[in-house]
Amino acid sequence: MLDGLAFLRRWPVSDRMLSDSAIMVSFTMLTGLFNYLYQLSMSILLRPKDYGLLFSLVSLLTILMVFSQAVTLVVAKFTSKLKAEGKMGGINYLWHFFVRKTLLVGVAIFALLAIVSPLVSRGLNTGTLLYPIVVFSSMLVMMALSVNFGTMQGLQRFLHL
């Protein structure tokens, strides 16, 4: 039986990788727990119509986050490549470049979504334009924030992430 587990001794894993993985798994599980508690408390505190509206707006926000996740992955790829080459100044330039561009893209996406917010408000039967505008305003910072997440991920600074 012990010979069957001998491959674990030869597995090329550093202690840092193991600890960083444990940190990511722990915080992901903690996030899931807090999400569950939030959903549970909102389902108790809100009327069914209001909870349905909240869940629809959160789902809309999740769909919009797909764009920021794409930015995160691209920035992480380029950052890790520059880190492997030892070009830390290039990472600084890359960060500044992507932050400027994603802020502009975030403003443009917000403007487009603000134009269609009356349609979204009518479709969700909110009675006000405020709720979709608040959700869409997150695009102003979501895109630029994803650059920070990608940079931290590419630099393998998982505790800071």
Legacy VTK file of the C-alpha trace (Angstrom):
# vtk DataFile Version 3.0
C-alpha trace
ASCII
DATASET POLYDATA
POINTS 161 float
0.000 0.000 0.000
2.788 2.439 0.805
4.478 1.688 -2.510
1.291 2.753 -4.284
1.684 6.239 -2.789
5.388 6.541 -3.615
4.621 8.879 -6.511
3.685 11.563 -3.975
7.313 11.794 -2.877
8.385 12.413 -6.458
5.597 14.851 -7.268
7.269 18.204 -8.125
5.301 20.479 -5.813
6.912 23.202 -3.800
5.642 24.147 -0.366
4.744 27.602 -1.704
2.468 26.159 -4.356
0.753 23.999 -1.764
0.219 26.892 0.630
-1.004 29.217 -2.144
-3.434 26.550 -3.320
-4.686 26.055 0.218
-5.242 29.806 0.558
-7.216 29.970 -2.691
-9.331 26.928 -1.811
-10.011 28.251 1.705
-11.077 31.691 0.545
-13.177 30.251 -2.296
-15.019 28.059 0.191
-15.412 31.004 2.582
-16.836 33.092 -0.268
-19.326 30.336 -1.038
-20.368 30.192 2.606
-20.942 33.954 2.792
-22.843 33.855 -0.496
-25.091 31.142 0.905
-25.693 33.114 4.106
-26.448 36.256 2.096
-28.926 34.450 -0.163
-30.575 32.817 2.848
-30.930 36.073 4.759
-32.264 37.942 1.733
-34.828 35.209 1.058
-36.047 35.599 4.646
-35.994 39.414 4.771
-37.458 40.243 1.348
-40.848 39.586 -0.171
-40.818 37.017 -3.003
-41.183 39.733 -5.669
-38.288 41.755 -4.241
-36.115 38.664 -3.824
-36.799 37.711 -7.444
-35.784 41.214 -8.529
-32.605 41.047 -6.431
-31.723 37.639 -7.844
-32.347 38.878 -11.404
-30.081 41.889 -10.870
-27.353 39.734 -9.321
-27.630 37.341 -12.265
-27.328 40.278 -14.656
-24.209 41.397 -12.808
-22.785 37.871 -13.071
-23.326 37.902 -16.838
-21.535 41.255 -17.078
-18.629 39.870 -15.054
-17.782 37.514 -17.926
-16.147 40.439 -19.706
-14.020 41.331 -16.701
-12.966 37.703 -16.253
-11.701 37.691 -19.833
-9.594 40.766 -19.051
-8.288 39.091 -15.893
-7.129 36.035 -17.822
-5.412 38.073 -20.545
-3.596 40.278 -18.038
-2.573 37.252 -15.939
-1.118 35.561 -19.022
0.968 38.559 -20.054
2.020 39.329 -16.480
3.212 35.793 -15.822
5.126 35.798 -19.099
6.862 39.074 -18.207
7.588 37.815 -14.692
9.189 34.656 -16.083
11.380 36.827 -18.320
12.308 39.045 -15.357
10.854 42.203 -16.912
9.220 43.844 -13.900
9.208 47.247 -15.645
7.193 45.667 -18.418
4.609 44.572 -15.871
4.327 48.162 -14.655
3.830 49.404 -18.225
1.330 46.624 -18.928
-0.659 47.507 -15.806
-0.828 51.222 -16.701
-1.766 50.421 -20.301
-4.574 48.020 -19.390
-5.969 50.215 -16.602
-6.308 53.170 -18.957
-7.898 51.086 -21.700
-10.267 49.203 -19.424
-11.436 52.409 -17.747
-12.373 53.749 -21.174
-14.058 50.473 -22.106
-15.909 50.446 -18.770
-17.221 53.971 -19.369
-18.313 53.030 -22.904
-20.057 49.854 -21.720
-21.763 51.787 -18.916
-22.991 54.407 -21.387
-24.420 51.738 -23.698
-26.062 49.861 -20.846
-27.452 53.076 -19.353
-29.188 53.711 -22.669
-30.899 50.303 -22.533
-31.694 50.504 -18.806
-35.307 51.602 -19.438
-35.826 48.365 -21.371
-34.239 46.315 -18.592
-36.278 48.137 -15.964
-39.465 47.524 -17.905
-38.565 43.866 -18.464
-37.863 43.268 -14.780
-40.874 45.384 -13.745
-38.804 47.375 -11.250
-40.783 50.594 -11.528
-37.574 52.641 -11.363
-34.450 53.117 -13.446
-32.271 53.265 -10.345
-31.708 49.514 -9.915
-30.369 48.748 -13.408
-28.278 51.941 -13.368
-26.669 50.899 -10.074
-25.862 47.446 -11.473
-24.535 48.898 -14.734
-22.440 51.492 -12.896
-20.338 48.652 -11.556
-18.875 48.355 -15.070
-17.052 51.636 -14.435
-14.729 49.974 -11.957
-15.205 46.282 -12.702
-13.105 46.346 -15.862
-10.220 48.255 -14.265
-10.370 46.128 -11.125
-10.004 43.008 -13.238
-6.607 44.341 -14.378
-5.484 44.372 -10.740
-6.767 40.838 -10.220
-4.980 39.636 -13.357
-1.739 41.312 -12.329
-1.821 39.725 -8.878
-2.690 36.363 -10.362
0.132 36.615 -12.906
2.617 37.594 -10.183
1.332 34.674 -8.083
0.514 36.886 -5.115
-2.500 34.890 -4.092
-2.658 36.116 -0.511
-2.892 39.726 -1.743
-5.425 38.671 -4.365
LINES 1 162
161 0 1 2 3 4 5 6 7 8 9 10 11 12 13 14 15 16 17 18 19 20 21 22 23 24 25 26 27 28 29 30 31 32 33 34 35 36 37 38 39 40 41 42 43 44 45 46 47 48 49 50 51 52 53 54 55 56 57 58 59 60 61 62 63 64 65 66 67 68 69 70 71 72 73 74 75 76 77 78 79 80 81 82 83 84 85 86 87 88 89 90 91 92 93 94 95 96 97 98 99 100 101 102 103 104 105 106 107 108 109 110 111 112 113 114 115 116 117 118 119 120 121 122 123 124 125 126 127 128 129 130 131 132 133 134 135 136 137 138 139 140 141 142 143 144 145 146 147 148 149 150 151 152 153 154 155 156 157 158 159 160
